[in-house]
Amino acid sequence: ATTVGGIILWANIHLTFVFGVFLLGLYLLDEGVAACRAKKWSLAVKPGVVFLSALAATGANPYGYYHTISTLAYYFQPHIQKLDAQISGSILEYQPLYSPGFSREVFVSYGWIWIAFSLLGILSGWKRLKASFLIVWLLFTYWGVAYVRFLWLQVFMTLIGVAYHWEGTLQYLKHMFGKAIDNRTKAIAKTVLLVLLAA
């Protein structure tokens, strides 16, 4: 009920509500994968019902399903995508991260550092990696590099997942060396992470 209520609220505030349903579907995908691996198909019923309910809820706005359908149709209309690329190509915040106008900016440098830091966390904590987070990381990293506007969103959307994977790395090191990582080491690691985020 909370999820459906959130989608209804989102659908009446901003056009990105369709993307919210997409993200919800990604995270529910993990439950579907778990159900398939366990061969317990009943476990896939709940995530399926939640996703379909959220999708149905997108019509609870003054325009009905118009924006939902038009947003989905956009990805099947190359001529509109081409026109959109021509328009956005002239907008500064839609330039790639490595473009001359941004490549030397401080926030871009920290953006590259975060991307590298998050990738290292995923690789080192790969045993914890879930399909949903991998897709989210790849998608938002692509957008963050292709369009500087989305760099902050890449950090925001991957923050919790990156922390989760780095936690797995610390546990692996603890097991590998047979020694507990003391509180001082943890404090230093947290400080470094906070400095990166603050920067």
C-alpha positions in Angstrom: 0.0 0.0 0.0 2.8 2.4 0.9 4.6 1.7 -2.5 1.4 2.2 -4.5 0.6 5.4 -2.5 4.1 6.7 -3.2 3.7 6.1 -7.0 0.3 7.8 -7.0 1.9 10.9 -5.2 4.8 10.8 -7.6 2.5 10.6 -10.6 0.9 13.8 -9.6 4.1 15.7 -8.9 6.7 14.9 -11.6 6.9 13.1 -15.0 9.7 10.9 -13.8 7.2 8.6 -12.0 7.5 6.0 -14.8 11.2 5.8 -14.0 10.3 5.1 -10.4 8.2 2.1 -11.5 11.2 0.9 -13.5 13.5 1.2 -10.4 10.9 -0.6 -8.3 10.9 -3.4 -10.9 14.7 -3.7 -10.8 14.7 -4.2 -7.0 11.8 -6.7 -7.2 13.8 -8.5 -9.8 16.1 -9.8 -7.0 13.1 -11.5 -5.4 12.1 -13.1 -8.7 15.7 -14.4 -9.2 15.7 -15.8 -5.7 12.4 -17.6 -6.4 13.7 -19.1 -9.6 16.9 -20.3 -7.9 14.9 -21.9 -5.1 12.3 -23.2 -7.6 9.5 -21.8 -5.4 7.4 -19.9 -7.9 5.0 -18.8 -5.2 7.7 -16.4 -4.0 7.5 -14.6 -7.3 3.8 -13.8 -6.8 4.2 -11.0 -4.3 6.8 -8.9 -6.2 4.8 -9.5 -9.4 1.6 -8.1 -7.7 3.5 -5.2 -6.3 5.0 -4.2 -9.6 1.7 -4.5 -11.5 -0.1 -2.6 -8.8 2.5 0.2 -9.0 2.2 0.3 -12.8 -1.6 0.5 -12.5 -1.3 3.3 -10.0 0.5 5.5 -12.6 -2.9 6.2 -14.1 -4.2 7.9 -10.9 -3.6 11.4 -12.1 -5.5 14.0 -14.2 -4.0 12.7 -17.4 -4.6 9.0 -16.8 -2.1 6.7 -18.6 -1.2 9.3 -21.2 2.3 10.1 -19.8 3.0 6.5 -18.9 2.3 5.3 -22.5 4.0 8.3 -24.1 7.2 7.8 -22.0 7.3 4.1 -22.9 6.6 4.8 -26.5 9.6 7.3 -26.6 12.0 4.4 -26.5 10.5 2.9 -29.7 10.5 6.1 -31.7 14.1 6.7 -33.1 13.1 9.9 -34.9 12.0 11.5 -31.6 15.1 10.3 -29.8 17.2 11.9 -32.6 15.3 15.2 -32.2 15.7 15.1 -28.5 19.5 14.5 -28.8 19.8 17.5 -31.1 18.0 19.7 -28.6 19.8 18.5 -25.5 23.2 18.6 -27.4 23.0 22.4 -27.2 22.3 22.5 -23.4 25.4 22.8 -21.2 24.3 20.5 -18.4 23.6 17.7 -21.0 27.3 17.7 -22.1 29.4 14.6 -21.3 31.5 14.5 -18.2 34.8 14.5 -20.2 33.8 17.5 -22.4 36.3 20.5 -22.4 33.8 22.6 -20.6 33.7 20.4 -17.5 36.7 18.1 -17.5 38.8 20.4 -15.3 36.1 21.2 -12.8 36.7 20.1 -9.3 33.3 18.4 -8.9 34.0 16.4 -12.0 37.3 15.2 -10.6 35.5 14.0 -7.4 32.9 12.4 -9.6 35.5 10.3 -11.4 37.0 9.4 -8.0 33.6 8.3 -6.7 32.9 6.2 -9.8 36.3 4.5 -9.4 35.7 4.0 -5.6 32.3 2.5 -6.2 33.6 0.2 -8.9 36.4 -1.0 -6.7 33.8 -1.7 -3.9 31.7 -3.7 -6.3 34.7 -5.7 -7.6 36.1 -6.4 -4.1 32.7 -7.2 -2.6 31.3 -9.1 -5.7 29.9 -11.9 -3.6 27.3 -9.5 -2.3 26.5 -8.2 -5.8 22.8 -8.3 -6.8 21.4 -8.0 -10.3 19.4 -4.9 -9.4 22.3 -2.9 -8.0 24.6 -3.9 -10.9 22.0 -2.6 -13.4 21.4 0.6 -11.4 25.2 1.2 -11.1 25.8 0.6 -14.9 22.8 2.8 -15.8 23.5 5.7 -13.6 27.2 5.6 -14.3 26.5 5.8 -18.0 24.2 8.7 -17.5 26.6 10.4 -15.2 29.4 10.2 -17.7 27.3 11.0 -20.8 25.4 13.9 -19.1 27.1 15.9 -16.4 23.6 16.8 -15.1 23.2 13.3 -13.7 26.6 13.0 -11.9 25.1 13.9 -8.5 22.3 11.4 -9.1 24.9 8.6 -9.8 26.4 9.3 -6.4 23.0 9.4 -4.7 21.6 6.3 -6.3 24.7 4.2 -5.7 25.7 5.4 -2.2 23.9 2.7 -0.1 24.9 -0.1 -2.4 28.6 0.9 -2.5 28.6 1.0 1.4 27.1 -2.4 1.4 29.8 -3.8 -0.9 32.6 -2.2 1.0 31.3 -3.7 4.2 31.5 -7.1 2.6 35.1 -6.3 1.6 36.0 -5.5 5.2 34.4 -8.7 6.4 36.4 -10.7 3.8 39.7 -9.1 4.9 38.8 -9.9 8.5 38.2 -13.5 7.6 41.2 -13.7 5.2 43.8 -12.4 7.8 42.1 -13.9 10.8 42.4 -10.7 12.7 39.6 -8.3 13.7 39.7 -4.9 12.0 39.9 -2.6 15.0 37.7 0.4 15.6 40.4 2.8 14.7 40.7 1.3 11.2 36.9 1.5 10.8 36.9 5.1 12.0 39.6 6.0 9.5 37.6 4.3 6.7 34.4 6.1 7.7 36.3 9.4 7.8 37.7 8.9 4.3 34.3 8.0 3.0 32.8 11.1 4.6 35.5 13.3 3.2 34.9 12.0 -0.3 31.1 12.6 0.1 31.6 16.0 1.5 34.0 16.9 -1.3 
